[in-house]
Structures are given as C-alpha cells and as structure tokens.
Amino acid sequence: MQLEEITDGSPVSGVSRRDFIKFCSAVAATLGMPGMGDQIAEAVVTQKRPPVLWLSAQECTGCTESLLRTSHPSLEKLILELISLEYHETLLAGSGKQAEEWRQKSMKENKGKYILVVDGSIPVKDNGIYCKIGGKTALALLEEMSTQAAAVIAIGSCASWGGLPSADPNPTGATAVHEIFKSKGIKTPCVNIPGCPPNPYNFLSTVLYFLTFKKLPELDEQARPKFAYGRLIHENCERRPHFDAGRFALQFGDDGHRKGYCLYKLGCKGPETFANCPTQLFNDVGSGAWPVGTGHPCFGCTEKGVGFTKPLHSPASPKYFTPPSILPRVDEKRGHGLTIAGVAVAAGIAGAALGASAVTSKKLGKEDEEQGKSGSREK
Amino acid sequence: MAKRITIDPITRIEGHLRIDCEIEGGKVTNAWSSGQMWRGIETILKGRDPRDAWIFTQRFCGV
C-alpha cells in the first residue's frame, strides 16, 4: 500500500493514503460491513462531492457541534471536502440576502441531486411562526427544500422525533421532519439519525453509504439506520454484568456508584433505548466516553416517548428480558425441580432486579417435571 | 428619510438572529435585534421534577 499523501486534486487531496483507507475501513465497520472499505474509498475519490444543504429549525446547534468535534486524522478535512456543504447557517460566510441568494442558486443548480440535512424540529403551531429564517417559516423552507432533494437526513432527536421542543406541553407544535412529510404528502426518502447530540459517525456513515450504494441503508420502523440503532444500549453496555448480578448504584456517589455498578435504579433508560453509544462512543478519546461510562444514567435521547418524556430518575421499562447470568446448576438432577437452595440463590441475587431469574427457575422446574412424566410413560 | 436595512439570517452564530437597522446620513440611527426562533423551554419546565431541569436548560444552546 502506498503511504504518500494524495495530491491528485481529488476530494481527499492532502490526506495521507493510509489515513484515508483507515477512515473508510472504520466507516465500513460502523456500518457493519467489514471489507467494504475499498468500495467506499473508490466511491469517495471517483465521484463528484455530493452537494449538501443544511436547514436549521428549532435546534441548539449541538448536532453541528457534534459533527465538528470528529477528530479522526483529517476527518474535519474529509467532512468539508468529502461533501460540498452548500448552505449551513452557522458555517456560511455570507449573511442576510447573500445567504438566501446562495441557497436559491445552489438548489437550482443541484435540483434533485442534493442531500438535505435538517436539524431541529419544525414548529407548526400558529402557521409555523416560531422559527423563521430570512422571513420564511421553517415549515415553508422544509417544504420548498425537501421536495427538490434526492434524500433527506433528519439529524438529532428534534428533527427525528420532535426532541426537547416537542416535550409536553409542546408550546410551539414542534414536529419531526418525517411527520411533516406524512401530513404534506412529501415522498422524498428520509432517514432519522436521532441522539442529543447524535454520534457524528452514524451520520457520516449514512452519507457515505448513500454515496457508495446510491440508496439509504436498511432502516427500522422509525426510519433509523439499523447498523446504528438495531440494538438496545442495554445489550452492549459495559455495566451489563452488574445488572445481571443484581449489583446497582442506589445513589450518586454511593459505594456501588463508585465501583461502577449498574445505573438501572438511578433511572438508566438503556433497557428501552436503541442506539450504539456503548460501542461507538464519543469524542474519540477511548473507552468510557459515553453517558453511562461517565457514571450517569442514559436518558433515552434516541427514543421517542423516553427522552425528554419520562422523568430522568424513574426506572426504565425494559423492552425485553434476556436470560440472567445465574442459572441453575448444569448437573441439576432431572425430575426433581430445583434444589431449594438453588432457587433461593438465583431468585435472591439476579431476581432482585426484575424477578427474571425466579421466572426462569420456575419454567425449568416445569420442563423437568414434564420430561419426568414422559420418561415414566416410556417405562 | 431614513433607510432601513434587514440582515436575516445572521450567519456564523448559533440560533436564528435578525438585525434591523435604520440608517440616516450614513449613520445608524436606530437598530433592533431579534431571535427568530422560540421553543418555550420555560413553559416546558413547569410541573416537572426539578432534578430533570438541567437536561432541558442546558439545551438552550449546544455550542
């Protein structure tokens, strides 16, 4: 492999070849498509940079900040040179009329080809007056810009499902982008990258997937890419063994909290929130760089009906149960159910959390009984 | 007669800012600045567990 800097004037000019291939392979890994790094790399260098227009509605700019914090070698360079960022209120040099003229010009030149990124929810109450840019409501701008786009990416929880502004009593009628599409009959494909803020690599990987394969990645029923939102936080949490063993932090700063025990009883929403935070992490600083890793419960920002909706310290409603780590002895005698001591230990430790173990023990006892019955029939 | 100039959006800042100026004889004689976006976070906070407040208020601005 050549290690020299790429200087051919391509979108990745000025980046070392090694860093570039490493980056593309990392994107492929995020997408759950190992081995596709080369194909992604080829798509990036051979194609014209896809024009991206960014519409900000009811947002706090946290999503943009998150994106700007990506720190893989030369990644900010890649972001700015990989895509052609045509319009972004926070990053645009020109203001006022200049900004508006550029938006119009870019939309006209790239009609049907550009990717529209939306951050922030769209207020619909009182004809959308709670968010205006250049005298136009965000609602009108979304309609105008999305109907001419190739695809729409709703970045952040606000654009994906309503987020903070939509929290009860939703004073401005804050609405998610895909819900506006439904009510207005807009058919442009839309993908949601929720998170408050979202992980920038989930966004970037989605853009690169679109660039490479000319379609959106596989989505779940809430239009979130499955590669990033396919599993519960609870499934990949590094504190999961503590949950299974019934070891919980009960107060901030208590002995369990200091020892890194499970945060379920402090209100962690990991058991009902789908996201790749525990595996993807944030800010490229190594292990533990995500909310639960730092000792705070997950508050469910990627999940409609959880983040900004359920009280922070109320316990989560786990989506589904998985077998606890403590099961009856493997050499338990059949036909006699479980030993009293075995049930007591299993129920007392793992069952302290959810009673899951006790249920499992009962089921096992029943199965054993049935097996015993069939065994006697054979005789 | 004063001339009125409106600059909206103001870019390279967080949020949706609009500036209106009145100019007379080459000098700004009057000016208004206004935020063009409102979420009603104060209204949202009412009646919630006080321990939840930070999760909302810290999102006034993500910069």
Boltz contact constraints between the chains, C-beta under 6 A:
constraints:
  - contact:
      token1: [A, 58]
      token2: [B, 37]
      max_distance: 6.0
  - contact:
      token1: [A, 58]
      token2: [B, 39]
      max_distance: 6.0
  - contact:
      token1: [A, 60]
      token2: [B, 59]
      max_distance: 6.0
  - contact:
      token1: [A, 60]
      token2: [B, 61]
      max_distance: 6.0
  - contact:
      token1: [A, 60]
      token2: [B, 62]
      max_distance: 6.0
  - contact:
      token1: [A, 61]
      token2: [B, 14]
      max_distance: 6.0
  - contact:
      token1: [A, 61]
      token2: [B, 62]
      max_distance: 6.0
  - contact:
      token1: [A, 61]
      token2: [B, 63]
      max_distance: 6.0
  - contact:
      token1: [A, 62]
      token2: [B, 62]
      max_distance: 6.0
  - contact:
      token1: [A, 65]
      token2: [B, 62]
      max_distance: 6.0
  - contact:
      token1: [A, 65]
      token2: [B, 63]
      max_distance: 6.0
  - contact:
      token1: [A, 89]
      token2: [B, 9]
      max_distance: 6.0
  - contact:
      token1: [A, 89]
      token2: [B, 11]
      max_distance: 6.0
  - contact:
      token1: [A, 92]
      token2: [B, 11]
      max_distance: 6.0
  - contact:
      token1: [A, 95]
      token2: [B, 7]
      max_distance: 6.0
  - contact:
      token1: [A, 95]
      token2: [B, 10]
      max_distance: 6.0
  - contact:
      token1: [A, 95]
      token2: [B, 11]
      max_distance: 6.0
  - contact:
      token1: [A, 96]
      token2: [B, 7]
      max_distance: 6.0
  - contact:
      token1: [A, 96]
      token2: [B, 8]
      max_distance: 6.0
  - contact:
      token1: [A, 99]
      token2: [B, 9]
      max_distance: 6.0
  - contact:
      token1: [A, 99]
      token2: [B, 11]
      max_distance: 6.0
  - contact:
      token1: [A, 130]
      token2: [B, 38]
      max_distance: 6.0
  - contact:
      token1: [A, 131]
      token2: [B, 37]
      max_distance: 6.0
  - contact:
      token1: [A, 132]
      token2: [B, 36]
      max_distance: 6.0
  - contact:
      token1: [A, 133]
      token2: [B, 9]
      max_distance: 6.0
  - contact:
      token1: [A, 133]
      token2: [B, 16]
      max_distance: 6.0
  - contact:
      token1: [A, 134]
      token2: [B, 8]
      max_distance: 6.0
  - contact:
      token1: [A, 134]
      token2: [B, 9]
      max_distance: 6.0
  - contact:
      token1: [A, 164]
      token2: [B, 59]
      max_distance: 6.0
  - contact:
      token1: [A, 165]
      token2: [B, 39]
      max_distance: 6.0
  - contact:
      token1: [A, 167]
      token2: [B, 44]
      max_distance: 6.0
  - contact:
      token1: [A, 171]
      token2: [B, 40]
      max_distance: 6.0
  - contact:
      token1: [A, 171]
      token2: [B, 43]
      max_distance: 6.0
  - contact:
      token1: [A, 172]
      token2: [B, 40]
      max_distance: 6.0
  - contact:
      token1: [A, 311]
      token2: [B, 49]
      max_distance: 6.0
  - contact:
      token1: [A, 311]
      token2: [B, 52]
      max_distance: 6.0
  - contact:
      token1: [A, 312]
      token2: [B, 52]
      max_distance: 6.0
